[in-house]
C-alpha cells in the first residue's frame, strides 16, 4: 500500500502494513516507510484504496 511519508516528503510504499480501527470505528492502515523507516498512517481500508486506484 502506498502512503505519504512526512520525512521523505513523497508517496512511498508501506512495509509491515497493519489494519487498525480508529476510535470512531473507521478503518485505517499503519506501517513504516520502506526507505527511511518512519511510521506512516493512512485512513481508509486497504481494500478501498486499491479499488480507488484501479478506477482512478
PDB file with SEQRES, HELIX, SHEET and CRYST1 records, atoms N, CA, C and O in Angstrom:
SEQRES   1 A   56  UNK UNK UNK UNK UNK UNK UNK UNK UNK UNK UNK UNK UNK          
SEQRES   2 A   56  UNK UNK UNK UNK UNK UNK UNK UNK UNK UNK UNK UNK UNK          
SEQRES   3 A   56  UNK UNK UNK UNK UNK UNK UNK UNK UNK UNK UNK UNK UNK          
SEQRES   4 A   56  UNK UNK UNK UNK UNK UNK UNK UNK UNK UNK UNK UNK UNK          
SEQRES   5 A   56  UNK UNK UNK UNK                                              
HELIX    1 AA1 UNK A   46  UNK A   55  1                                  10    
SHEET    1 AA1 4 UNK A   2  UNK A   5  0                                        
SHEET    2 AA1 4 UNK A  10  UNK A  21 -1                                        
SHEET    3 AA1 4 UNK A  27  UNK A  33 -1                                        
SHEET    4 AA1 4 UNK A  39  UNK A  43 -1                                        
CRYST1    1.000    1.000    1.000  90.00  90.00  90.00 P 1           1          
ATOM      1  N   UNK A   1       0.838  -1.173   0.000  1.00  0.00           N  
ATOM      2  CA  UNK A   1       0.000   0.000   0.000  1.00  0.00           C  
ATOM      3  C   UNK A   1       0.884   1.236   0.000  1.00  0.00           C  
ATOM      4  O   UNK A   1       1.954   1.244   0.608  1.00  0.00           O  
ATOM      5  N   UNK A   2       0.444   2.254  -0.666  1.00  0.00           N  
ATOM      6  CA  UNK A   2       1.190   3.490  -0.778  1.00  0.00           C  
ATOM      7  C   UNK A   2       0.619   4.532   0.185  1.00  0.00           C  
ATOM      8  O   UNK A   2      -0.597   4.631   0.350  1.00  0.00           O  
ATOM      9  N   UNK A   3       1.496   5.300   0.815  1.00  0.00           N  
ATOM     10  CA  UNK A   3       1.083   6.361   1.732  1.00  0.00           C  
ATOM     11  C   UNK A   3       2.135   7.473   1.685  1.00  0.00           C  
ATOM     12  O   UNK A   3       3.232   7.273   1.164  1.00  0.00           O  
ATOM     13  N   UNK A   4       1.797   8.642   2.230  1.00  0.00           N  
ATOM     14  CA  UNK A   4       2.707   9.782   2.215  1.00  0.00           C  
ATOM     15  C   UNK A   4       3.659   9.702   3.407  1.00  0.00           C  
ATOM     16  O   UNK A   4       3.226   9.544   4.548  1.00  0.00           O  
ATOM     17  N   UNK A   5       4.950   9.812   3.132  1.00  0.00           N  
ATOM     18  CA  UNK A   5       5.964   9.838   4.181  1.00  0.00           C  
ATOM     19  C   UNK A   5       6.325  11.289   4.452  1.00  0.00           C  
ATOM     20  O   UNK A   5       6.762  11.997   3.545  1.00  0.00           O  
ATOM     21  N   UNK A   6       6.147  11.742   5.692  1.00  0.00           N  
ATOM     22  CA  UNK A   6       6.420  13.136   6.023  1.00  0.00           C  
ATOM     23  C   UNK A   6       7.914  13.427   6.085  1.00  0.00           C  
ATOM     24  O   UNK A   6       8.319  14.579   5.925  1.00  0.00           O  
ATOM     25  N   UNK A   7       8.731  12.422   6.309  1.00  0.00           N  
ATOM     26  CA  UNK A   7      10.176  12.630   6.352  1.00  0.00           C  
ATOM     27  C   UNK A   7      10.757  12.711   4.931  1.00  0.00           C  
ATOM     28  O   UNK A   7      11.575  13.586   4.645  1.00  0.00           O  
ATOM     29  N   UNK A   8      10.337  11.808   4.051  1.00  0.00           N  
ATOM     30  CA  UNK A   8      10.805  11.804   2.660  1.00  0.00           C  
ATOM     31  C   UNK A   8      10.087  12.860   1.815  1.00  0.00           C  
ATOM     32  O   UNK A   8      10.589  13.283   0.773  1.00  0.00           O  
ATOM     33  N   UNK A   9       8.897  13.278   2.283  1.00  0.00           N  
ATOM     34  CA  UNK A   9       8.039  14.217   1.560  1.00  0.00           C  
ATOM     35  C   UNK A   9       7.621  13.692   0.191  1.00  0.00           C  
ATOM     36  O   UNK A   9       7.553  14.441  -0.784  1.00  0.00           O  
ATOM     37  N   UNK A  10       7.345  12.398   0.136  1.00  0.00           N  
ATOM     38  CA  UNK A  10       6.894  11.739  -1.086  1.00  0.00           C  
ATOM     39  C   UNK A  10       5.984  10.581  -0.714  1.00  0.00           C  
ATOM     40  O   UNK A  10       5.979  10.110   0.423  1.00  0.00           O  
ATOM     41  N   UNK A  11       5.206  10.130  -1.708  1.00  0.00           N  
ATOM     42  CA  UNK A  11       4.438   8.910  -1.510  1.00  0.00           C  
ATOM     43  C   UNK A  11       5.391   7.735  -1.643  1.00  0.00           C  
ATOM     44  O   UNK A  11       6.142   7.630  -2.613  1.00  0.00           O  
ATOM     45  N   UNK A  12       5.347   6.863  -0.662  1.00  0.00           N  
ATOM     46  CA  UNK A  12       6.226   5.691  -0.635  1.00  0.00           C  
ATOM     47  C   UNK A  12       5.404   4.454  -0.321  1.00  0.00           C  
ATOM     48  O   UNK A  12       4.291   4.544   0.198  1.00  0.00           O  
ATOM     49  N   UNK A  13       5.966   3.304  -0.643  1.00  0.00           N  
ATOM     50  CA  UNK A  13       5.314   2.051  -0.294  1.00  0.00           C  
ATOM     51  C   UNK A  13       5.468   1.813   1.208  1.00  0.00           C  
ATOM     52  O   UNK A  13       6.498   2.131   1.802  1.00  0.00           O  
ATOM     53  N   UNK A  14       4.429   1.253   1.800  1.00  0.00           N  
ATOM     54  CA  UNK A  14       4.388   0.994   3.233  1.00  0.00           C  
ATOM     55  C   UNK A  14       4.748  -0.466   3.480  1.00  0.00           C  
ATOM     56  O   UNK A  14       4.170  -1.361   2.862  1.00  0.00           O  
ATOM     57  N   UNK A  15       5.697  -0.712   4.378  1.00  0.00           N  
ATOM     58  CA  UNK A  15       6.011  -2.090   4.757  1.00  0.00           C  
ATOM     59  C   UNK A  15       5.445  -2.356   6.146  1.00  0.00           C  
ATOM     60  O   UNK A  15       5.186  -1.428   6.912  1.00  0.00           O  
ATOM     61  N   UNK A  16       5.260  -3.619   6.455  1.00  0.00           N  
ATOM     62  CA  UNK A  16       4.667  -4.044   7.732  1.00  0.00           C  
ATOM     63  C   UNK A  16       3.308  -3.394   7.956  1.00  0.00           C  
ATOM     64  O   UNK A  16       2.985  -2.991   9.074  1.00  0.00           O  
ATOM     65  N   UNK A  17       2.519  -3.292   6.903  1.00  0.00           N  
ATOM     66  CA  UNK A  17       1.206  -2.645   6.998  1.00  0.00           C  
ATOM     67  C   UNK A  17       0.262  -3.479   7.858  1.00  0.00           C  
ATOM     68  O   UNK A  17       0.161  -4.694   7.689  1.00  0.00           O  
ATOM     69  N   UNK A  18      -0.424  -2.813   8.780  1.00  0.00           N  
ATOM     70  CA  UNK A  18      -1.383  -3.467   9.670  1.00  0.00           C  
ATOM     71  C   UNK A  18      -2.699  -2.713   9.625  1.00  0.00           C  
ATOM     72  O   UNK A  18      -2.718  -1.483   9.677  1.00  0.00           O  
ATOM     73  N   UNK A  19      -3.793  -3.444   9.529  1.00  0.00           N  
ATOM     74  CA  UNK A  19      -5.122  -2.843   9.581  1.00  0.00           C  
ATOM     75  C   UNK A  19      -5.440  -2.499  11.028  1.00  0.00           C  
ATOM     76  O   UNK A  19      -5.292  -3.342  11.913  1.00  0.00           O  
ATOM     77  N   UNK A  20      -5.872  -1.273  11.274  1.00  0.00           N  
ATOM     78  CA  UNK A  20      -6.281  -0.834  12.603  1.00  0.00           C  
ATOM     79  C   UNK A  20      -7.646  -0.160  12.488  1.00  0.00           C  
ATOM     80  O   UNK A  20      -8.087   0.186  11.392  1.00  0.00           O  
ATOM     81  N   UNK A  21      -8.305   0.021  13.623  1.00  0.00           N  
ATOM     82  CA  UNK A  21      -9.594   0.702  13.666  1.00  0.00           C  
ATOM     83  C   UNK A  21      -9.461   1.915  14.572  1.00  0.00           C  
ATOM     84  O   UNK A  21      -8.964   1.810  15.693  1.00  0.00           O  
ATOM     85  N   UNK A  22      -9.904   3.064  14.086  1.00  0.00           N  
ATOM     86  CA  UNK A  22      -9.861   4.289  14.875  1.00  0.00           C  
ATOM     87  C   UNK A  22     -10.936   4.257  15.948  1.00  0.00           C  
ATOM     88  O   UNK A  22     -11.818   3.399  15.919  1.00  0.00           O  
ATOM     89  N   UNK A  23     -10.870   5.187  16.896  1.00  0.00           N  
ATOM     90  CA  UNK A  23     -11.848   5.238  17.980  1.00  0.00           C  
ATOM     91  C   UNK A  23     -13.266   5.408  17.468  1.00  0.00           C  
ATOM     92  O   UNK A  23     -14.213   4.907  18.076  1.00  0.00           O  
ATOM     93  N   UNK A  24     -13.422   6.122  16.338  1.00  0.00           N  
ATOM     94  CA  UNK A  24     -14.757   6.343  15.804  1.00  0.00           C  
ATOM     95  C   UNK A  24     -15.232   5.201  14.904  1.00  0.00           C  
ATOM     96  O   UNK A  24     -16.312   5.287  14.320  1.00  0.00           O  
ATOM     97  N   UNK A  25     -14.437   4.132  14.787  1.00  0.00           N  
ATOM     98  CA  UNK A  25     -14.849   2.953  14.037  1.00  0.00           C  
ATOM     99  C   UNK A  25     -14.370   2.912  12.591  1.00  0.00           C  
ATOM    100  O   UNK A  25     -14.582   1.912  11.907  1.00  0.00           O  
ATOM    101  N   UNK A  26     -13.731   3.971  12.112  1.00  0.00           N  
ATOM    102  CA  UNK A  26     -13.239   3.989  10.732  1.00  0.00           C  
ATOM    103  C   UNK A  26     -11.991   3.126  10.598  1.00  0.00           C  
ATOM    104  O   UNK A  26     -11.177   3.070  11.520  1.00  0.00           O  
ATOM    105  N   UNK A  27     -11.833   2.456   9.467  1.00  0.00           N  
ATOM    106  CA  UNK A  27     -10.630   1.641   9.262  1.00  0.00           C  
ATOM    107  C   UNK A  27      -9.438   2.504   8.869  1.00  0.00           C  
ATOM    108  O   UNK A  27      -9.604   3.575   8.286  1.00  0.00           O  
ATOM    109  N   UNK A  28      -8.236   2.033   9.191  1.00  0.00           N  
ATOM    110  CA  UNK A  28      -7.008   2.743   8.835  1.00  0.00           C  
ATOM    111  C   UNK A  28      -5.897   1.708   8.675  1.00  0.00           C  
ATOM    112  O   UNK A  28      -6.055   0.546   9.050  1.00  0.00           O  
ATOM    113  N   UNK A  29      -4.773   2.149   8.113  1.00  0.00           N  
ATOM    114  CA  UNK A  29      -3.617   1.283   7.926  1.00  0.00           C  
ATOM    115  C   UNK A  29      -2.402   1.971   8.523  1.00  0.00           C  
ATOM    116  O   UNK A  29      -2.187   3.165   8.314  1.00  0.00           O  
ATOM    117  N   UNK A  30      -1.608   1.209   9.267  1.00  0.00           N  
ATOM    118  CA  UNK A  30      -0.407   1.733   9.905  1.00  0.00           C  
ATOM    119  C   UNK A  30       0.771   0.891   9.439  1.00  0.00           C  
ATOM    120  O   UNK A  30       0.656  -0.328   9.315  1.00  0.00           O  
ATOM    121  N   UNK A  31       1.914   1.543   9.177  1.00  0.00           N  
ATOM    122  CA  UNK A  31       3.095   0.814   8.744  1.00  0.00           C  
ATOM    123  C   UNK A  31       4.337   1.674   8.813  1.00  0.00           C  
ATOM    124  O   UNK A  31       4.369   2.666   9.541  1.00  0.00           O  
ATOM    125  N   UNK A  32       5.381   1.296   8.048  1.00  0.00           N  
ATOM    126  CA  UNK A  32       6.648   2.006   8.037  1.00  0.00           C  
ATOM    127  C   UNK A  32       7.058   2.308   6.608  1.00  0.00           C  
ATOM    128  O   UNK A  32       6.717   1.567   5.686  1.00  0.00           O  
ATOM    129  N   UNK A  33       7.790   3.397   6.425  1.00  0.00           N  
ATOM    130  CA  UNK A  33       8.329   3.761   5.114  1.00  0.00           C  
ATOM    131  C   UNK A  33       9.423   2.755   4.750  1.00  0.00           C  
ATOM    132  O   UNK A  33      10.267   2.427   5.584  1.00  0.00           O  
ATOM    133  N   UNK A  34       9.410   2.262   3.503  1.00  0.00           N  
ATOM    134  CA  UNK A  34      10.433   1.313   3.063  1.00  0.00           C  
ATOM    135  C   UNK A  34      11.819   1.943   3.022  1.00  0.00           C  
ATOM    136  O   UNK A  34      12.816   1.253   3.228  1.00  0.00           O  
ATOM    137  N   UNK A  35      11.894   3.239   2.759  1.00  0.00           N  
ATOM    138  CA  UNK A  35      13.176   3.907   2.562  1.00  0.00           C  
ATOM    139  C   UNK A  35      13.813   4.343   3.878  1.00  0.00           C  
ATOM    140  O   UNK A  35      14.959   3.993   4.162  1.00  0.00           O  
ATOM    141  N   UNK A  36      13.064   5.118   4.694  1.00  0.00           N  
ATOM    142  CA  UNK A  36      13.662   5.710   5.897  1.00  0.00           C  
ATOM    143  C   UNK A  36      13.207   5.061   7.205  1.00  0.00           C  
ATOM    144  O   UNK A  36      13.824   5.296   8.244  1.00  0.00           O  
ATOM    145  N   UNK A  37      12.153   4.258   7.180  1.00  0.00           N  
ATOM    146  CA  UNK A  37      11.687   3.578   8.385  1.00  0.00           C  
ATOM    147  C   UNK A  37      10.753   4.385   9.264  1.00  0.00           C  
ATOM    148  O   UNK A  37      10.378   3.928  10.344  1.00  0.00           O  
ATOM    149  N   UNK A  38      10.364   5.592   8.821  1.00  0.00           N  
ATOM    150  CA  UNK A  38       9.445   6.431   9.581  1.00  0.00           C  
ATOM    151  C   UNK A  38       8.062   5.788   9.617  1.00  0.00           C  
ATOM    152  O   UNK A  38       7.644   5.155   8.648  1.00  0.00           O  
ATOM    153  N   UNK A  39       7.353   5.951  10.733  1.00  0.00           N  
ATOM    154  CA  UNK A  39       5.993   5.425  10.829  1.00  0.00           C  
ATOM    155  C   UNK A  39       5.075   6.168   9.875  1.00  0.00           C  
ATOM    156  O   UNK A  39       5.159   7.389   9.737  1.00  0.00           O  
ATOM    157  N   UNK A  40       4.194   5.416   9.216  1.00  0.00           N  
ATOM    158  CA  UNK A  40       3.237   6.001   8.274  1.00  0.00           C  
ATOM    159  C   UNK A  40       1.838   5.598   8.695  1.00  0.00           C  
ATOM    160  O   UNK A  40       1.647   4.582   9.363  1.00  0.00           O  
ATOM    161  N   UNK A  41       0.865   6.397   8.301  1.00  0.00           N  
ATOM    162  CA  UNK A  41      -0.524   6.158   8.674  1.00  0.00           C  
ATOM    163  C   UNK A  41      -1.411   6.600   7.532  1.00  0.00           C  
ATOM    164  O   UNK A  41      -1.209   7.675   6.965  1.00  0.00           O  
ATOM    165  N   UNK A  42      -2.391   5.781   7.187  1.00  0.00           N  
ATOM    166  CA  UNK A  42      -3.327   6.140   6.134  1.00  0.00           C  
ATOM    167  C   UNK A  42      -4.739   5.767   6.562  1.00  0.00           C  
ATOM    168  O   UNK A  42      -5.006   4.619   6.915  1.00  0.00           O  
ATOM    169  N   UNK A  43      -5.636   6.739   6.530  1.00  0.00           N  
ATOM    170  CA  UNK A  43      -7.022   6.498   6.903  1.00  0.00           C  
ATOM    171  C   UNK A  43      -7.739   5.864   5.727  1.00  0.00           C  
ATOM    172  O   UNK A  43      -7.559   6.280   4.582  1.00  0.00           O  
ATOM    173  N   UNK A  44      -8.549   4.859   6.010  1.00  0.00           N  
ATOM    174  CA  UNK A  44      -9.276   4.121   4.979  1.00  0.00           C  
ATOM    175  C   UNK A  44      -8.745   2.703   4.901  1.00  0.00           C  
ATOM    176  O   UNK A  44      -7.580   2.447   5.204  1.00  0.00           O  
ATOM    177  N   UNK A  45      -9.595   1.795   4.499  1.00  0.00           N  
ATOM    178  CA  UNK A  45      -9.183   0.400   4.429  1.00  0.00           C  
ATOM    179  C   UNK A  45      -8.304   0.159   3.217  1.00  0.00           C  
ATOM    180  O   UNK A  45      -8.371   0.909   2.244  1.00  0.00           O  
ATOM    181  N   UNK A  46      -7.495  -0.861   3.264  1.00  0.00           N  
ATOM    182  CA  UNK A  46      -6.603  -1.216   2.161  1.00  0.00           C  
ATOM    183  C   UNK A  46      -7.428  -1.601   0.933  1.00  0.00           C  
ATOM    184  O   UNK A  46      -7.031  -1.309  -0.195  1.00  0.00           O  
ATOM    185  N   UNK A  47      -8.559  -2.245   1.142  1.00  0.00           N  
ATOM    186  CA  UNK A  47      -9.425  -2.633   0.028  1.00  0.00           C  
ATOM    187  C   UNK A  47     -10.009  -1.454  -0.705  1.00  0.00           C  
ATOM    188  O   UNK A  47     -10.100  -1.479  -1.932  1.00  0.00           O  
ATOM    189  N   UNK A  48     -10.414  -0.409   0.016  1.00  0.00           N  
ATOM    190  CA  UNK A  48     -10.988   0.769  -0.629  1.00  0.00           C  
ATOM    191  C   UNK A  48      -9.920   1.561  -1.363  1.00  0.00           C  
ATOM    192  O   UNK A  48     -10.209   2.172  -2.391  1.00  0.00           O  
ATOM    193  N   UNK A  49      -8.698   1.564  -0.859  1.00  0.00           N  
ATOM    194  CA  UNK A  49      -7.611   2.281  -1.525  1.00  0.00           C  
ATOM    195  C   UNK A  49      -7.232   1.579  -2.828  1.00  0.00           C  
ATOM    196  O   UNK A  49      -6.942   2.238  -3.827  1.00  0.00           O  
ATOM    197  N   UNK A  50      -7.233   0.249  -2.819  1.00  0.00           N  
ATOM    198  CA  UNK A  50      -6.902  -0.495  -4.025  1.00  0.00           C  
ATOM    199  C   UNK A  50      -7.971  -0.319  -5.100  1.00  0.00           C  
ATOM    200  O   UNK A  50      -7.647  -0.187  -6.280  1.00  0.00           O  
ATOM    201  N   UNK A  51      -9.230  -0.317  -4.703  1.00  0.00           N  
ATOM    202  CA  UNK A  51     -10.298  -0.155  -5.668  1.00  0.00           C  
ATOM    203  C   UNK A  51     -10.327   1.272  -6.220  1.00  0.00           C  
ATOM    204  O   UNK A  51     -10.660   1.470  -7.389  1.00  0.00           O  
ATOM    205  N   UNK A  52      -9.987   2.260  -5.403  1.00  0.00           N  
ATOM    206  CA  UNK A  52      -9.941   3.649  -5.878  1.00  0.00           C  
ATOM    207  C   UNK A  52      -8.796   3.849  -6.861  1.00  0.00           C  
ATOM    208  O   UNK A  52      -8.929   4.610  -7.819  1.00  0.00           O  
ATOM    209  N   UNK A  53      -7.670   3.173  -6.634  1.00  0.00           N  
ATOM    210  CA  UNK A  53      -6.528   3.300  -7.531  1.00  0.00           C  
ATOM    211  C   UNK A  53      -6.822   2.656  -8.891  1.00  0.00           C  
ATOM    212  O   UNK A  53      -6.386   3.157  -9.927  1.00  0.00           O  
ATOM    213  N   UNK A  54      -7.558   1.553  -8.880  1.00  0.00           N  
ATOM    214  CA  UNK A  54      -7.844   0.871 -10.136  1.00  0.00           C  
ATOM    215  C   UNK A  54      -8.885   1.615 -10.965  1.00  0.00           C  
ATOM    216  O   UNK A  54      -8.868   1.535 -12.194  1.00  0.00           O  
ATOM    217  N   UNK A  55      -9.785   2.332 -10.312  1.00  0.00           N  
ATOM    218  CA  UNK A  55     -10.819   3.076 -11.051  1.00  0.00           C  
ATOM    219  C   UNK A  55     -10.358   4.460 -11.444  1.00  0.00           C  
ATOM    220  O   UNK A  55     -10.891   5.052 -12.382  1.00  0.00           O  
ATOM    221  N   UNK A  56      -9.345   4.996 -10.717  1.00  0.00           N  
ATOM    222  CA  UNK A  56      -8.914   6.362 -10.817  1.00  0.00           C  
ATOM    223  C   UNK A  56      -8.310   6.807 -12.039  1.00  0.00           C  
ATOM    224  O   UNK A  56      -7.931   7.973 -12.153  1.00  0.00           O  
TER     225      UNK A  56                                                      
END                                                                             
